[in-house]
Amino acid sequence: MKVRTWDNVKVISWKDKGKTWKILKVSKEDWRVLVEGVNIATKHVKWYANVPGQIVKIERSIDSSNVMLVCPETKKPTRIGFRIENGKKVRYSKESWKNI
C-alpha cells in the first residue's frame, strides 16, 4: 500500500469527494484507510450502566483506491513511485519528483 498513517490525502471519489485530511489508520489486510473527517456514520448507542443512550457520529474506513496522496511541494494530488537511494527504498511524488 502506498499511503501511510499521518499522510495528507485527498478523496478522489465517493460521497466526500474533494476533502483533504490526514490518515488516522491503515488496514493492510483489507486495503482500507480511516481518514479524519471522511465517511461520517451515525451510530445509536444503547443505554447501559447509568450511561444514557445516545446517537454518536463515528468515522468509518474507505477503500485506499479512493484517496490520493497530496504532494507536500505542490499541494496537488499525486501518484506515488518508489526508487532505491543509498540502499533504501523511498517514496517519491510523481508530480514534483521529490522524496516524500
N, C-alpha and C positions, 0 to 999 in steps of 0.2 A: 504494500500500500504506500502511496507516495505522499500522503499527508500525515502529520504527526500532531500530538497534543500541543496546544497553545499556538498553532499556526493560524494566521488570519486567512479566512476563506470567504469566497462569495458564492452564494447559492445561485446556480445557473438554471435550474428547473425546479418545478414543484410549486406548492402554493405560496412559499415565501421567497419567490424568485427576486433577486436583486439585493437581498440583505447581505451585509458584510459583518461577520462576527468571528469570534475565536472558537476553536475546537476544544471542548472540555474533556472528551473521552473518545478513544478509538477502539473499536472492537474488530480485531483481525480475523476472528473466526467466521463472522458473517458479513464482513466488509461494510460495516456501518459506522457512522460517526455521530456523536452528540454535539450539536452546535448550539452555543449560547444564544437564547432568544429566538430560536427557529423551531417550528413544529410544536407549538404550544398546545397541549391537550388538557381537557378538563377531567378531573377525577373526583368522584364522590367518595368521601371517606366516612365510614360508619362510626357511630358513637361507641366509645369503649373507655372503661376505667376513668370516669369523671372527665373525659375529654369530649366536648360536644362534636357532633357530626358537622362536616363542612365540605365545601366544594374547593378543591385545590387545583391550581394550574401548574402543570409539570411539563418539562421538555422531553420530547421523545426523539429517538435517533432517526437519522435518514441515511439513505444509501450513499456511499462515498462517491459514486459516479455523478451525484447531483451537486457536487461542490468543486470549485477550482481555487487553487492557492492564489493569493494576491501577492504580486511581486513587491518586495519592500522598496525597490528603487523607483519603479514607475507607478506604483499603486493601481495597477491594472491586473485583471485575472490572467494567469499564465499557465502554460503547461510546464511540467517538471521533467528534467532529464537527469541522468546520473553519469558521472565520469570518475575516473581514478586520478587522484592527485596525491603525490607523496605516499603511495601505497594505501591510501584510504579512499573509500567510496563516498563521494559528496554529491549533494543535490545542487542543481543549478536551475535558474529561471531561463526558459527559452525566449522570454521577452527581452531581457537585458543581458543574458549570458553571464550573470553574476552568481556566485555561490549563495545559497540560502542557509 
